[in-house]
């Protein structure tokens, strides 16, 4: 049987051409797939960037719902974007949806490839979520978990100190405040004062007295400590010392003068204190106002009205003062008297200069933003 060499050679050539063609096709296909993948990735990256920017803009504009929607869309495009999920959780917390914030933040802890910094950040946010929910013990646990990663982390220390304050655990608040920032003397004074109040509730007057004295050693103008230490001296029968402390409150913080004057039950002593204050601070609106209130409390109506008139001449416009005047014997409009007697008018408003929270009840620590001694007092 003869072999046709030409045919064999032709077959080999055709075979190589076929292999080359297939290889070329596969190569072209791979290039096409790579280009498509690159284009798709670029499209995804573009969409991620657009959603992220929109989300940030909504945060700036304080449109929480829209921010959550956009950042959620971003996170779906890239499930590994930890920062985005943390932000979404924070936005839910801002809206008051604490459970949803917790679900998101705690779910991130299940990731096995978290860096120490990311884990610490998540622990802090879970702690803040629990604090916002009022679950202080759980909040403390997560802040301590954060400190186990970085024992020097000042944010975790501050959060732990503040949550002890929130839960009125003043012993631990004192410990952690010193670890966080023991240089803020006036806050230390408030913590010692709160410890003193707790001792009073336990009928341990001597321990209370020591805490109030420690408070004043830290910050000699702590009004709350001065008032309560005065109470103790009064109960001990050391009246002069008590009156001296209470009168000092009026000079240090005239706008809180009522807290001191209302403690003086002896009429002669009260008159003397008012006289001294009016001599030393004759034009202070709060001294004038609370002196007038005190005169009313001991039926010195004419003296009270003269002080109210001085306040009005000094530009103090107050419905409460008008009500006081019209309720006096000098007024004769029965209809206005009746109207004002049915109107609930508060004399004093307390506003936090840090966050703007306003109330008619005094609190040395703002119930909203938790800062101490940021009070603006207004006669209304």
Phi, psi and omega in degrees: 000122184274144180261129178272100184297322182296320180294317180298316182298318179298317181297319180296316180300314180299321181296316180294322177298318181296316180297316179298318180297315179298315179299318179297320179296314180297317178299315179297322180295317179296318177298317179298314179299318179298317179296317179297316181297317179297316180297318180295317179298318179297320178296317180296315179299321179295316179295320178301313181297316180298313180297318182296315180297317177300315180301315179297318178298320178295325176297314180300321181277002178062032175258083190299315183300315180292325178297316178299317181299313182290317181291328175295319177298321178296316182295325179295328179287337179211094184297346182270006182277085184300316183301323180295315181296321177299316180297319179298315178301318179297323179291321176298320178297318179300324179285350183091005179269074188294321181300318180292322177299316181295319180301314181293310184295316182290329179296331180292334180292343180285345180291133185276343186255025181288136173285165179299319181297318180292320180296318178298316180299319181291318176304315180299316182291323176296319177300318179295321177302311182295323178297317180298327180279354181083011179265079192292322181298318178292322178299315180302318182302314184287328175293323177291325175299320178296319180290335177293334177278317181222091184299344181259005184293115185288330179295315180296319178297316180296317180298319181293318177298316183292324181288331173292324174297313181304319183273005178059032173268082192288331177300310180287328176300320179296315180300310186284332175295320179294325178288327183277305184199080182287001183277344181278090189294324185288331175287320175303320179298319179294322180294316177298323179296317179295323175298319178298319178297320178298321179294325176297321178296332178271005181062026177259080188295320181296317178296322178298313181302317180298320179292320177295323178292321176297321179300314183286336174291323177288318185209102191292347181256022178288105186300315183299319179292319179300316180297312184286326175293323174300320178301317182295314178298323178298315180292334175282353182088005179269074191293318181300318179295319179297313181297323179298316179294316182293321179293327179295329177300317182296327181279325180286313181227081182306329182291349177247019184301328181300328180295330179273311184297326181292345179275342182273107185267340179281122187296319181296316180295321180296316179300319180295318180296317179297317180300315180297317183292320179292331178287317183280326183229066189293338184246006179287123186298325182285322176297315178300315184293310184286333173295316177299316178299319180294320177299319177299322183294338179247023174063032174259069191295317183296318179296321179297313183295325179295325178288322177297319179297321179296321177299316181295318177298329179278006174093012178273110178262116185217124176297327180297316179296320177300317179298316178301315182295313183290339177277353183277171181289344180284340181270149183228006179273099185295324182296313180296322177301315181296317180299312183290331179291337179266357183260128180276102182243121179269139183283327189230138174238139180248125182236134178281123181284349180275317185236350178091359179300132184236138181206163178262359179251134182286135172215122182291335176249122184300126180292345181265302185261355172071016177272153181264145168055042175249041187272134166247123183256134182230138171276120182246000000 
